[in-house]
Amino acid sequence: MEHAYPADELMPLTCRGRVRGREPSRGDVDDALGKFSLTLIDTLDTLVVLNKTKEFEDAVKNVIKDVNLDNDIVVSVFETNIRVLGGLLGGHSVAIMLKEKGEYMQWYSGELLHMAKQLGYKLLPAFNTTSGLPYPRVNLKFGLRSPEARTGTETDTCTACAGTLILEFAALSRFTGTSIFEEYARKALDFLWEKRQRNSNLVGVTINIHTGDWVRKDSGVGAGIDSYYEYLLKAYVLLGDDRFLERFNTHYDAIMRYISQPPLLLDVHIHKPMLNARTWMDSLLAFFPGLQVLKGDIRPAIETHEMLYQVIKKHNFLPEAFTTDFRVHWAQHPLRPEFAESTYFLYKATGDPYYLEVGKTLIENLNKYARVPCGFAAMKDVRTGSHEDRMDSFFLAEMFKYLYLLFADKEDMVFDIEDYIFTTEAHLLPLWLSTTNQTMSKKNTVSDLFKLYLAHLSCVKLEESFGSGPKPPLRARDFMASNPEHLEILKKMGVSLIHLKDGRVQLVQHAIQAASSLDAEDGLRFMQEMIELSSQQQKEQQLPPRAVQIVSHPFFGRVVLTAGPAQFGMDLSKHNTRGFVATSKPYNGCSEITNPEAVKEKIALMQRGQCMFAEKARNIQKAGAIGGIVIDDNEGSSSDTAPLFQMAGDGKNTDDIKIPMLFLFNKEGNIILDAIREYESVEVLLSDKAKDRATIFKGKMIPNYIIDSNLEMENMDQKSSENDSHKQRPEETSASQDLSLASQEPEGEESSDVTHLDSLSPVDADSDSISISNQESCITEIHEANVQETESTELDNQPQEQSQTETDSSSNVNWDNKVQPMESILADWNEDIEAFEMMEKDEL
């Protein structure tokens, strides 16, 4: 509310609101933003759960007064339904509850419900299809298909997008007495059920909204499908319709037979469910143990939850995707709440205090790694601790809610949470809706469900995770081009092999040349596996991003910038470099440095362009610099929107370059330049990943406003009252970092830099290369290469590094036990006071 309102979301690093159209487009992610104060609406019922009833009352008044739902903007039907419609209905549910209690909301007359109904009508045009499946997007003002709408031409939608409507739409119908909303949502669910694969009883990820054909035929419990299964079970709980339970049980049996490979949950093909479709899992499946708890299947829920917790203990957060051996596949983590949700439900079902310890770990990691001056920032790369200027509305709507409920006792709540069911966005819908507008003899309650599965807890049995179906004739990971037997299998599958002059092997598939249609399907699957395997190897051979951490004014280690690595110079994974920065002259660093006295023993700043990166490095190294940072000259470029940039050599031997070199995009570089203009002396740390501030300030007086709260708790209570003045301010209790990461810059984008002589490392220069022809054949080119294991080694060492950091940190806090000269102490105090006053001024 302080930094972002009335914008849809907070940008926690730059301390401003994210308004769609003003910030660079993030693609589909921005479809959740509709200029309707998204975060405020999404957080309404969270305020009541946290017993912030006065704040809730003020928030409802703000929504009624300020929010406009008639904007000319294209939004996601799915996101708008679960976040905005669900948020309005959840707010209405707790508002009427508070009004009945007689203390708050006595003025409330259903204004939120009126807004929900208005929004519901704006979403209805999306259902104008022959199948009943909704279009994925709709214009809030103009609907679909009209020239002004700028949408309505899509043909595909995800299963979850079409199947995650029934709770909100049915609740809207039953609150208002207008049946059309529930009817439309039921029709969409009915169509998805009819289109399931009848042999496997699984559904695909993407479906054609006009024909009902499956576009993506892989199936799992993660992204694209997840909440479809969730809403089948919860629709039974809320609405009492046995058909939803029957459908869920049918799907659940198929999931446990084909997808569940305890403790893993791996995607399969809906037509050949014994074949895995991928070797990695995405983070959205972390909701599934919680759903298994609602189902009453506790043991596999415990196993999968524990597997996910091991991934978190290795990386601090759950990466967006990770392999079966817990390595990072996609490194981002946008502070998703699904694991916290499952932790809460497992604790409710078992009462095991172990899950309180899990929740404590989640909270400590959020405060230590995600807390920044203006909020909590998403992690752009869990391996480096880099941040993204992003705090999605679901962080407050779900994460805060589930973590609070995990630790809350009954007396901490102003209402009985078991009278409500959670939507997929954790909004609260009252269970008495099951009897509204329906002739039902029994009202379901969450308590009934808990009694049911707790009664059966001792007799839950694991089902067989594998059947006895046929195995694939050849897996891509096993293929050897020199094996005659493998070549014969390829021929049977319609795949031919061609040796190219440059040593690569080209695979071409013609389905009509396969021995049978099943062999052709095996061949296509083999080609897809080969593409994925080669792509994974290619990613692993790229250099990881590096970090530039500002350790002096004005951030004192709080801000960390994503930096592109260099393929030459010092290896920052082995040695860090710390020093003050200075601008080189000439600024491009392409000739002899004319201010060597300024850059000597410092880290030189240079602008990109006009010569090779290696030449810049040699020039500043000759001038005595201990490191170099090249800043992009493209105005407005940022690691938030651009892929990672690697600085390549000049085609010659670069062993003579001994200093570290890093690349910053324009936005990140300007943060350092602005700091220099204001403070002159700015010190930075060049490293492979963000460092704990206690480690950074080891051996120095640590300013009281940057001591971690956990260190304060461990040490401050042992000190006498004379040290009370050193205690940390509440609003400054956690370490925060500003770091961002993007993927490797594609080779095709190198043409945009033709005006510069800087050399960019091609993506596939020394790794497997893949090309696919979308004509009558599928072509894959493979260049054999060894998969490097450096990333795994880094990650395996991470816990030891953290343990050492904690030890060092604790020793630093006890500064009163160290002997320092009085002049040094006074100088430090004056510096701290000056910095504290400056931070007060800057509102940090």
C-alpha positions in Angstrom: 0.0 0.0 0.0 2.9 2.3 0.7 4.9 1.8 -2.4 2.6 0.3 -5.1 -1.1 1.0 -4.6 -3.2 1.2 -6.7 -1.0 -0.7 -9.1 -1.5 -4.5 -9.5 1.7 -5.6 -8.0 4.7 -4.4 -6.0 8.2 -4.2 -7.5 10.1 -4.8 -4.3 13.6 -3.9 -5.5 12.7 -0.5 -7.1 10.0 0.1 -4.5 7.2 1.0 -7.0 4.1 -0.4 -8.4 4.0 -2.6 -11.5 1.6 -1.1 -14.0 1.0 -3.0 -17.2 2.3 -1.1 -20.2 4.7 1.1 -18.3 7.2 -1.8 -17.6 8.8 -4.0 -20.3 6.5 -6.8 -21.2 7.1 -10.2 -19.5 4.8 -12.1 -21.9 2.0 -14.3 -20.6 3.0 -13.5 -17.0 1.5 -10.0 -17.5 -1.9 -11.4 -18.4 -2.7 -11.6 -14.7 -2.5 -7.8 -14.5 -5.7 -5.9 -15.4 -5.2 -2.5 -13.7 -7.7 -3.6 -11.0 -5.4 -3.4 -7.9 -4.7 -7.2 -8.1 -2.7 -7.6 -5.0 -5.2 -5.7 -2.8 -8.1 -7.8 -3.9 -6.1 -11.1 -3.7 -5.1 -10.3 -0.1 -8.5 -9.4 1.3 -9.3 -12.6 3.2 -5.7 -13.0 4.2 -6.1 -9.9 6.4 -8.9 -11.5 8.3 -7.0 -14.8 8.7 -4.2 -12.7 10.2 -6.7 -11.0 12.5 -6.2 -7.7 10.8 -9.9 -6.9 10.8 -9.5 -3.1 10.9 -7.1 -3.2 7.9 -9.5 -5.5 6.1 -12.3 -3.0 6.6 -10.2 -0.2 5.2 -9.1 -2.4 2.3 -12.7 -3.3 1.3 -13.5 0.4 1.3 -10.5 1.1 -1.0 -11.6 -1.7 -3.4 -15.1 -0.4 -3.6 -13.9 3.2 -4.1 -11.0 2.8 -6.4 -11.2 -0.5 -8.4 -12.4 -0.3 -12.0 -13.3 -3.6 -13.7 -14.1 -2.0 -17.1 -10.6 -1.4 -18.4 -9.7 -1.9 -22.0 -7.1 -4.6 -21.3 -6.7 -8.2 -22.3 -6.4 -10.5 -19.3 -6.1 -14.3 -18.6 -9.5 -15.8 -17.8 -7.8 -18.4 -15.5 -5.8 -15.9 -13.5 -8.6 -13.3 -13.3 -11.0 -16.0 -12.1 -8.8 -17.5 -9.3 -7.2 -14.2 -8.2 -9.8 -11.4 -8.7 -13.1 -13.2 -8.8 -11.9 -15.5 -6.1 -10.5 -12.6 -4.1 -13.8 -10.7 -4.3 -15.8 -13.8 -3.3 -13.4 -14.6 -0.4 -13.6 -11.0 0.8 -17.4 -11.1 0.6 -17.4 -14.4 2.5 -15.4 -13.1 5.5 -17.1 -9.7 5.3 -20.6 -11.2 6.0 -19.1 -13.4 8.7 -17.6 -10.3 10.5 -20.9 -8.4 10.0 -22.8 -11.3 11.7 -20.4 -11.1 14.7 -21.5 -7.5 15.1 -18.3 -5.6 15.6 -16.9 -4.9 12.2 -18.3 -4.3 8.7 -21.8 -3.2 9.9 -22.0 -0.9 6.9 -21.3 -3.6 4.4 -24.2 -4.4 1.9 -22.7 -6.9 -0.5 -20.6 -4.4 -2.5 -17.8 -7.0 -3.2 -20.4 -9.5 -4.3 -21.8 -7.0 -6.7 -18.3 -6.4 -8.2 -17.8 -10.1 -8.4 -21.0 -10.5 -10.4 -20.0 -7.7 -12.7 -16.6 -9.4 -13.3 -18.3 -12.7 -13.8 -20.4 -11.3 -16.7 -17.2 -9.9 -18.2 -15.7 -13.3 -18.3 -18.7 -15.1 -19.8 -17.9 -14.1 -23.5 -14.8 -16.3 -23.2 -17.1 -19.4 -23.1 -18.5 -18.7 -26.6 -17.1 -21.9 -28.1 -18.8 -25.0 -29.5 -17.0 -27.1 -26.9 -17.9 -25.0 -23.9 -14.2 -24.6 -23.1 -13.3 -20.9 -22.5 -10.9 -18.9 -24.6 -7.7 -18.3 -22.6 -8.0 -14.5 -22.7 -10.7 -11.9 -22.8 -10.9 -8.1 -23.0 -12.5 -6.7 -19.9 -14.2 -3.9 -21.8 -14.8 -5.3 -25.3 -15.0 -9.1 -24.7 -13.9 -11.1 -27.8 -13.4 -11.0 -31.5 -14.3 -7.3 -32.1 -11.4 -5.3 -33.5 -11.1 -3.4 -30.2 -10.8 -6.7 -28.2 -7.4 -7.7 -29.6 -8.1 -11.3 -28.7 -10.4 -14.2 -29.5 -8.2 -15.9 -32.2 -6.6 -18.4 -29.9 -7.3 -22.1 -30.5 -5.7 -23.8 -27.5 -5.9 -23.6 -23.7 -4.4 -25.6 -20.9 -6.5 -28.2 -19.0 -6.1 -26.3 -15.7 -7.2 -23.1 -17.4 -10.5 -24.6 -18.5 -11.0 -26.9 -15.5 -10.3 -24.4 -12.6 -13.5 -22.4 -12.7 -16.2 -24.5 -10.9 -15.5 -23.3 -7.3 -15.6 -19.6 -8.0 -18.4 -19.7 -10.7 -20.6 -22.0 -8.6 -20.0 -19.9 -5.5 -21.0 -16.8 -7.5 -24.2 -18.5 -8.7 -25.1 -19.6 -5.3 -24.4 -16.3 -3.6 -26.4 -14.3 -6.3 -29.0 -16.9 -7.4 -27.8 -16.5 -11.0 -27.3 -20.0 -12.3 -25.5 -19.2 -15.6 -22.0 -19.1 -14.1 -22.2 -22.5 -12.5 -23.7 -23.9 -15.7 -20.8 -22.7 -17.9 -18.2 -24.0 -15.5 -19.9 -27.4 -15.3 -20.1 -27.6 -19.1 -16.3 -27.0 -19.4 -15.6 -29.7 -16.8 -17.9 -32.2 -18.5 -16.2 -31.7 -21.8 -12.7 -32.3 -20.3 -14.0 -35.5 -18.7 -15.4 -36.7 -22.0 -12.1 -36.0 -23.7 -9.9 -37.9 -21.3 -7.8 -40.7 -22.8 -10.1 -43.7 -22.2 -7.4 -46.3 -21.8 -5.2 -44.5 -19.4 -7.9 -42.1 -17.9 -5.4 -39.3 -18.1 -5.7 -35.9 -19.6 -3.2 -33.9 -21.6 -1.7 -30.5 -20.9 -3.2 -28.5 -23.8 -6.4 -28.9 -25.7 -8.0 -27.3 -28.7 -11.0 -25.4 -27.5 -12.9 -25.9 -30.8 -12.3 -29.5 -31.7 -11.4 -31.0 -28.3 -8.2 -32.6 -29.7 -5.3 -32.8 -27.4 -2.5 -30.5 -28.5 0.1 -31.6 -25.9 -0.4 -35.2 -25.0 1.9 -35.4 -22.0 0.3 -35.7 -18.6 1.3 -35.0 -15.0 0.1 -33.3 -11.9 2.1 -30.1 -12.3 1.9 -27.0 -14.6 -1.0 -27.0 -17.0 -3.1 -29.7 -15.3 -2.6 -29.3 -11.5 -5.7 -27.5 -10.3 -8.1 -29.4 -12.7 -7.6 -32.4 -10.4 -7.8 -30.2 -7.3 -11.1 -28.7 -8.3 -12.7 -32.0 -9.1 -12.3 -33.1 -5.4 -13.0 -29.7 -3.9 -16.1 -29.3 -6.1 -17.4 -32.5 -4.5 -16.6 -31.1 -1.0 -18.2 -27.7 -1.7 -21.2 -28.7 -3.9 -21.8 -32.3 -2.8 -22.1 -33.7 -6.3 -21.0 -37.3 -6.3 -20.1 -37.2 -10.0 -17.1 -34.9 -9.2 -15.8 -37.4 -6.6 -16.2 -40.3 -9.0 -14.3 -38.5 -11.7 -11.5 -37.5 -9.3 -11.1 -41.1 -8.0 -10.9 -42.4 -11.6 -8.1 -39.8 -12.4 -6.4 -40.4 -9.1 -6.2 -44.2 -9.7 -4.5 -43.4 -13.0 -2.1 -40.9 -11.5 -1.0 -43.4 -8.8 -0.6 -46.2 -11.4 1.3 -44.3 -14.1 2.6 -40.9 -12.9 3.5 -41.7 -9.3 6.9 -43.3 -9.0 7.4 -42.8 -5.2 8.5 -40.4 -4.2 8.7 -38.9 -7.7 5.8 -37.6 -9.9 7.0 -37.8 -13.5 5.0 -36.9 -16.6 3.9 -39.6 -19.0 2.3 -39.8 -22.4 -1.5 -40.2 -22.2 -1.6 -42.8 -25.0 1.5 -44.8 -23.7 1.4 -44.1 -20.0 4.2 -46.5 -19.2 6.6 -44.1 -21.0 7.9 -41.1 -19.2 7.6 -37.9 -21.1 10.4 -36.1 -19.2 13.1 -36.6 -16.6 12.4 -33.5 -14.5 9.5 -32.2 -12.4 8.1 -28.7 -12.0 7.5 -26.9 -8.7 3.7 -26.6 -9.2 3.3 -30.3 -8.4 4.2 -29.4 -4.8 0.5 -28.9 -4.2 -0.2 -32.6 -4.8 0.7 -33.9 -1.3 -1.9 -31.5 0.1 -4.5 -32.8 -2.3 -3.6 -36.4 -1.3 -4.2 -35.4 2.3 -7.8 -34.3 1.4 -8.2 -37.6 -0.5 -7.0 -39.5 2.6 -4.0 -41.0 1.0 -1.4 -39.9 3.6 1.6 -42.2 3.1 2.5 -41.2 -0.5 1.8 -37.5 0.5 4.4 -37.8 3.2 6.9 -39.4 0.8 6.5 -36.8 -1.9 6.5 -33.9 0.5 9.8 -35.2 2.1 11.4 -35.5 -1.4 10.4 -31.8 -2.1 11.8 -30.8 1.3 15.1 -32.3 0.4 15.2 -30.3 -2.8 14.5 -27.1 -0.7 17.2 -28.0 1.8 19.7 -28.2 -1.1 18.7 -25.0 -2.9 17.0 -22.9 -0.1 13.9 -22.7 -2.3 12.1 -25.0 -4.7 13.4 -24.3 -8.3 10.8 -23.9 -11.0 11.9 -27.3 -12.3 14.4 -29.9 -11.0 15.7 -33.2 -12.1 15.2 -36.6 -10.4 18.6 -36.3 -8.8 17.6 -32.8 -7.4 19.6 -30.7 -9.8 18.3 -27.4 -11.1 16.5 -27.6 -14.4 14.9 -24.1 -14.3 16.5 -22.0 -11.6 13.8 -19.4 -10.9 11.5 -19.4 -7.8 8.8 -16.7 -7.8 8.0 -17.4 -4.1 5.4 -20.0 -4.9 3.2 -21.2 -2.0 2.3 -24.8 -3.0 4.9 -26.5 -0.7 3.7 -24.4 2.3 0.1 -25.4 1.4 1.0 -29.1 1.5 3.0 -28.6 4.7 -0.1 -27.1 6.4 -2.4 -29.9 5.3 0.0 -32.6 6.4 0.3 -31.0 9.8 -3.4 -30.7 10.1 -3.8 -34.4 9.2 -1.0 -35.9 11.3 -0.3 -33.4 14.1 3.4 -34.2 13.6 5.6 -31.3 14.9 8.1 -32.2 12.2 6.0 -30.1 9.8 6.3 -27.1 12.2 10.1 -27.4 11.8 9.6 -27.5 8.0 7.5 -24.3 8.2 10.2 -22.7 10.3 12.7 -23.4 7.7 10.5 -21.8 5.0 10.1 -18.7 7.1 13.8 -18.4 7.9 14.8 -18.8 4.2 12.3 -16.2 3.1 13.7 -13.7 5.7 17.3 -14.5 4.9 17.3 -14.8 1.2 14.1 -13.1 -0.2 13.5 -10.1 2.2 14.4 -6.8 0.6 13.8 -3.2 1.8 10.4 -2.9 0.2 9.0 -6.4 0.5 10.0 -9.9 -0.6 11.6 -10.4 -4.0 11.3 -13.5 -6.2 14.5 -15.5 -6.8 15.7 -15.3 -10.3 18.3 -18.1 -9.7 18.3 -20.2 -6.6 21.9 -21.2 -7.2 23.3 -17.7 -6.9 20.7 -16.1 -4.7 19.8 -13.5 -7.4 16.6 -11.5 -7.2 13.9 -10.5 -9.6 12.0 -7.2 -9.2 8.8 -9.1 -8.7 6.4 -10.0 -5.9 3.3 -11.8 -7.2 0.0 -11.3 -5.5 -0.2 -15.0 -4.6 2.7 -14.5 -2.2 0.4 -12.5 0.2 -2.8 -14.3 -0.8 -1.4 -17.8 -0.2 2.1 -18.0 1.4 1.3 -15.7 4.3 -2.0 -17.4 4.9 -0.7 -21.0 5.0 2.3 -20.2 7.1 0.2 -18.3 9.6 -2.4 -21.1 9.8 0.4 -23.7 10.2 1.5 -22.0 13.5 -1.9 -20.6 14.6 -3.8 -22.0 17.6 -7.6 -22.0 17.6 -7.7 -19.0 19.9 -5.5 -17.0 17.4 -8.4 -17.1 14.8 -11.4 -14.9 14.8 -13.4 -17.5 13.0 -13.5 -21.3 12.5 -11.3 -22.0 9.4 -12.9 -25.5 9.1 -16.2 -23.9 8.0 -14.5 -22.9 4.7 -12.8 -24.5 1.8 -9.7 -23.1 0.1 -9.7 -22.3 -3.6 -6.5 -22.9 -5.5 -5.6 -19.3 -4.7 -6.4 -20.0 -1.0 -9.5 -17.9 -1.0 -12.2 -18.9 1.5 -15.6 -20.1 0.4 -18.1 -21.1 3.1 -19.2 -24.8 3.1 -22.8 -23.8 3.6 -22.9 -23.0 -0.1 -23.4 -26.7 -0.7 -27.0 -26.4 0.5 -27.7 -23.1 -1.3 -30.1 -23.4 -4.2 -29.8 -27.2 -3.9 -31.9 -29.9 -2.2 -29.3 -31.6 -0.2 -29.7 -33.5 3.0 -26.2 -33.3 4.3 -23.7 -30.5 4.7 -20.1 -31.4 4.1 -17.5 -29.9 6.5 -13.7 -29.9 6.4 -13.9 -31.6 9.8 -15.8 -34.5 8.3 -13.0 -34.9 5.7 -10.3 -34.9 8.4 -12.1 -37.5 10.5 -12.5 -39.6 7.4 -8.8 -39.7 6.4 -7.5 -39.8 10.0 -9.7 -42.8 10.6 -8.1 -44.6 7.6 -4.6 -43.3 8.3 -3.4 -46.7 9.6 -4.6 -48.7 6.7 -3.6 -46.5 3.7 -1.8 -48.7 1.2 0.5 -47.7 -1.6 -0.7 -48.9 -5.0 1.6 -50.3 -7.6 3.5 -47.5 -9.4 4.3 -49.5 -12.5 2.3 -51.9 -14.6 3.6 -54.5 -16.9 3.2 -52.6 -20.1 5.8 -52.6 -22.9 9.0 -50.7 -22.5 10.4 -48.3 -25.2 12.7 -50.1 -27.6 15.4 -47.5 -27.3 15.9 -44.5 -25.0 17.8 -41.5 -26.2 20.2 -41.6 -23.3 21.3 -45.1 -24.2 21.8 -44.5 -27.9 25.2 -45.1 -29.5 25.8 -44.3 -33.1 28.4 -47.1 -33.4 26.0 -49.8 -32.1 24.6 -51.9 -35.0 21.7 -53.1 -32.9 20.7 -49.5 -32.1 20.9 -48.6 -35.8 18.5 -51.5 -36.6 16.0 -50.3 -34.0 16.2 -46.7 -35.4 15.5 -48.1 -38.9 12.4 -50.0 -37.6 11.2 -46.7 -36.0 11.6 -44.8 -39.3 14.7 -43.0 -38.2 17.7 -42.8 -40.5 21.2 -41.7 -39.5 23.5 -39.5 -41.6 27.2 -38.7 -40.7 28.0 -35.1 -41.5 31.4 -33.8 -42.6 32.0 -31.8 -39.5 31.7 -34.9 -37.3 28.1 -34.5 -36.2 25.4 -37.1 -36.6 22.1 -36.1 -38.1 18.9 -38.1 -37.3 15.9 -37.8 -39.7 12.6 -39.5 -39.0 10.0 -40.3 -41.7 6.9 -41.8 -40.1 5.9 -43.5 -43.3 9.1 -45.5 -43.3 8.5 -47.0 -39.9 7.6 -50.7 -39.7 4.2 -49.9 -38.0 2.3 -47.0 -36.6 3.4 -48.0 -33.1 7.0 -48.0 -34.2 6.5 -44.6 -35.8 5.2 -43.3 -32.4 8.2 -44.8 -30.7 10.4 -43.0 -33.2 8.8 -39.7 -32.6 9.2 -40.1 -28.9 12.8 -41.1 -29.3 13.4 -37.9 -31.4 11.7 -35.8 -28.7 13.8 -37.4 -26.0 17.0 -36.7 -28.0 16.0 -33.1 -28.4 15.4 -32.7 -24.7 18.6 -34.6 -23.8 20.7 -32.5 -26.1 19.1 -29.3 -24.9 19.8 -30.2 -21.3 23.5 -31.0 -22.0 23.8 -27.7 -23.8 22.4 -25.8 -20.8 24.8 -27.5 -18.5 27.8 -26.5 -20.6 27.0 -22.8 -20.4 28.9 -20.7 -17.8 26.7 -19.8 -14.8 25.8 -16.1 -14.0 28.0 -14.2 -11.6 27.2 -11.6 -8.9 28.2 -8.0 -8.2 27.3 -7.2 -4.6 27.5 -3.6 -3.4 29.0 -3.8 0.0 29.4 -0.1 0.8 27.0 2.9 0.7 24.1 2.9 0.0 23.2 -0.8 0.3 25.8 -2.5 2.5 25.4 -5.9 0.9 21.7 -5.7 0.5 21.8 -5.3 -3.3 23.3 -7.9 -5.6 23.3 -7.5 -9.3 23.2 -10.3 -11.9 26.4 -10.2 -14.0 27.3 -12.0 -17.1 30.5 -14.2 -16.9 33.6 -14.0 -19.1 35.2 -17.0 -20.7 38.6 -15.7 -19.7 40.2 -14.2 -16.6 40.0 -15.2 -12.9 37.5 -18.0 -12.0 35.2 -16.4 -9.5 33.9 -19.8 -8.3 37.3 -20.3 -6.7 38.4 -16.7 -5.8 36.3 -13.6 -5.0 37.5 -10.1 -5.7 36.5 -7.1 -3.5 37.4 -3.5 -4.1 36.3 0.1 -4.8 35.2 0.9 -8.3 36.5 3.6 -10.6 35.6 4.7 -14.1 38.3 4.2 -16.7 39.4 6.8 -19.2 38.7 6.3 -22.0 35.4 4.9 -20.8 35.3 2.2 -23.5 38.7 0.9 -22.3 39.7 0.2 -25.9 43.1 2.0 -25.7 45.8 2.6 -23.1 44.2 3.8 -19.8 45.0 7.5 -19.3 44.0 7.6 -15.6 46.0 4.6 -14.2 46.3 6.2 -10.8 42.5 6.2 -10.5 42.0 2.5 -11.4 45.1 1.1 -9.8 44.1 -1.5 -7.1 40.4 -0.9 -8.0 37.7 -2.5 -10.1 37.5 -0.6 -13.4 34.1 0.4 -15.0 34.0 0.4 -18.8 31.3 0.8 -21.4 30.6 -1.9 -23.9 31.6 -1.4 -27.6 34.3 -0.4 -30.0 36.7 -3.3 -29.2 36.9 -6.8 -27.9 36.2 -7.6 -24.3 39.6 -9.2 -24.0 41.3 -6.0 -25.2 39.5 -4.0 -22.5 40.6 -6.5 -19.9 44.3 -6.3 -21.0 44.2 -2.5 -20.9 42.9 -2.1 -17.4 45.0 -5.0 -16.1 48.1 -3.1 -17.5 46.9 0.0 -15.6 46.9 -2.0 -12.3 43.2 -2.7 -12.0 42.2 -5.8 -9.9 39.0 -6.4 -11.9 36.7 -5.0 -14.5 33.0 -4.5 -15.1 31.7 -3.8 -18.6 28.4 -1.9 -18.7 26.1 -2.3 -21.6 25.7 0.8 -23.8 22.2 -0.2 -24.9 19.9 2.2 -23.0 17.4 0.5 -20.8 18.7 -3.1 -21.2 18.2 -5.2 -18.1 18.7 -8.8 -17.0 15.0 -8.9 -16.2 14.1 -8.9 -19.9 17.4 -9.9 -21.7 19.0 -13.3 -21.8 22.3 -13.8 -20.0 25.3 -12.4 -21.8 28.6 -14.2 -21.8 31.8 -12.4 -22.8 33.9 -14.5 -25.1 37.6 -14.1 -25.9 39.1 -12.6 -29.0 40.0 -15.8 -30.7 43.5 -15.7 -29.3 45.1 -17.1 -26.2 43.7 -15.3 -23.2 45.8 -17.0 -20.5 47.6 -13.6 -19.9 44.4 -12.1 -18.5 44.5 -12.8 -14.7 41.8 -10.4 -13.4 38.1 -11.2 -13.2 35.8 -9.6 -15.8 32.0 -9.3 -15.5 29.2 -7.8 -17.7 26.3 -5.8 -16.4 23.3 -4.7 -18.4 22.5 -1.0 -18.6 19.9 -1.0 -15.8 22.1 -2.8 -13.3 25.2 -0.8 -14.3 23.4 2.4 -13.7 22.8 1.4 -10.1 26.5 1.4 -9.5 27.0 4.6 -11.5 24.2 6.4 -9.5 25.9 5.2 -6.3 29.2 6.7 -7.4 27.6 10.0 -8.3 26.1 10.2 -4.8 28.8 8.7 -2.6 32.0 8.8 -4.7 33.6 5.8 -3.0 31.6 2.6 -3.7 32.9 -0.8 -2.9 31.7 -4.0 -4.6 32.3 -7.8 -4.3 32.7 -9.8 -7.5 31.8 -13.4 -6.8 30.0 -16.5 -8.1 27.0 -15.9 -5.9 25.6 -13.6 -3.2 27.5 -13.7 0.1 26.0 -13.4 3.6 26.5 -9.9 4.9 28.0 -11.2 8.2 30.7 -12.9 6.0 31.2 -9.7 4.0 31.8 -7.6 7.2 33.9 -10.2 9.0 36.6 -8.4 11.0 34.8 -5.1 10.7 32.3 -3.2 12.9 28.9 -4.3 11.6 26.4 -1.4 11.5 23.5 -2.2 13.7 21.0 -1.8 11.0 22.3 -4.7 8.9 22.7 -7.4 11.5 20.5 -10.4 10.7 17.6 -10.9 13.2 18.5 -14.5 13.8 22.0 -13.5 14.9 20.5 -10.9 17.1 18.2 -13.4 18.8 21.1 -15.8 19.4 23.5 -13.3 20.8 21.8 -10.1 22.0 19.9 -11.7 24.8 23.2 -12.7 26.4 24.5 -9.1 26.5 24.0 -6.6 29.3 21.7 -3.7 29.0 24.5 -1.4 27.9 24.4 -3.1 24.5 20.6 -2.5 23.9 21.3 0.5 21.7 22.9 -1.9 19.2 19.6 -3.9 18.6 18.2 -4.0 15.2 15.2 -2.1 14.1 12.2 -4.3 13.4 11.7 -3.2 9.8 15.3 -4.1 9.0 15.4 -7.7 10.2 16.6 -9.6 7.2 19.2 -9.8 4.6 18.1 -8.7 1.2 19.7 -9.0 -2.2 18.9 -7.6 -5.6 20.1 -10.0 -8.2 18.6 -11.2 -11.4 19.3 -13.9 -13.9 18.3 -14.6 -17.5 19.0 -17.5 -19.8 21.8 -17.7 -22.3 21.7 -15.1 -25.1 20.6 -16.9 -28.3 23.0 -16.9 -31.2 20.4 -15.3 -33.4 20.4 -12.2 -31.3 24.1 -11.6 -31.9 23.1 -9.7 -35.1 21.7 -6.9 -32.9 25.2 -6.1 -31.7 26.9 -5.9 -35.1 27.8 -2.3 -34.5 30.1 -3.5 -31.7 33.2 -5.6 -32.0 32.5 -7.3 -28.6 32.5 -11.0 -29.2 29.5 -13.0 -27.8 29.9 -16.7 -27.1 27.6 -18.6 -29.4 25.1 -20.8 -27.6 26.1 -24.0 -29.3 29.8 -23.4 -30.0 31.0 -26.3 -27.9 27.8 -28.2 -27.1 25.3 -30.4 -28.7 23.4 -28.6 -31.4 19.8 -29.4 -32.4 17.8 -28.4 -35.4 14.2 -29.4 -36.2 12.6 -29.2 -39.6 8.9 -28.7 -39.4 8.2 -30.2 -42.7 7.4 -33.9 -43.6 10.3 -35.1 -41.5 11.8 -34.5 -38.1 15.6 -33.8 -38.1 17.9 -33.8 -35.1 21.6 -33.0 -35.3 23.7 -34.3 -32.5 27.3 -33.5 -31.7 28.7 -35.8 -29.0 29.9 -34.0 -25.9 30.6 -34.7 -22.3 28.1 -33.4 -19.7 30.0 -31.2 -17.2 29.2 -31.7 -13.6 30.4 -28.4 -12.2 26.9 -27.2 -11.4 26.2 -30.2 -9.3 29.5 -29.8 -7.4 28.6 -26.2 -6.6 25.3 -27.2 -5.3 26.6 -30.1 -3.2 29.0 -27.7 -1.5 26.3 -25.2 -0.6 25.2 -26.5 2.8 28.8 -26.5 4.1 29.3 -22.9 2.9 26.1 -21.8 4.7 27.2 -23.5 7.9 30.5 -21.7 7.8 28.7 -18.4 7.2 26.5 -18.9 10.2 29.5 -19.5 12.4 31.3 -16.5 11.2 28.2 -14.4 11.6 27.7 -15.3 15.2 31.3 -14.3 16.0 30.9 -11.0 14.4 28.0 -9.9 16.5 29.9 -10.1 19.7 32.0 -7.1 18.8 32.2 -5.8 22.3 34.5 -8.7 23.2 37.1 -7.5 20.7 39.8 -4.9 21.5 40.0 -1.9 19.1 41.8 1.4 19.4 39.5 4.2 20.6 40.2 6.3 17.5 39.1 3.3 15.3 35.9 2.8 17.4 35.0 6.5 17.2 35.6 6.6 13.5 33.4 3.5 13.0 30.7 5.0 15.1 30.7 8.2 13.1 30.6 6.3 9.9 27.7 4.2 11.2 25.8 7.3 12.3 26.3 9.0 9.0 25.2 5.9 7.1 22.2 5.4 9.4 21.1 9.0 8.8 21.5 8.5 5.0 19.4 5.3 5.1 16.7 7.1 7.1 16.7 9.8 4.4 16.5 7.2 1.6 13.7 5.3 3.5 15.6 2.1 3.4 
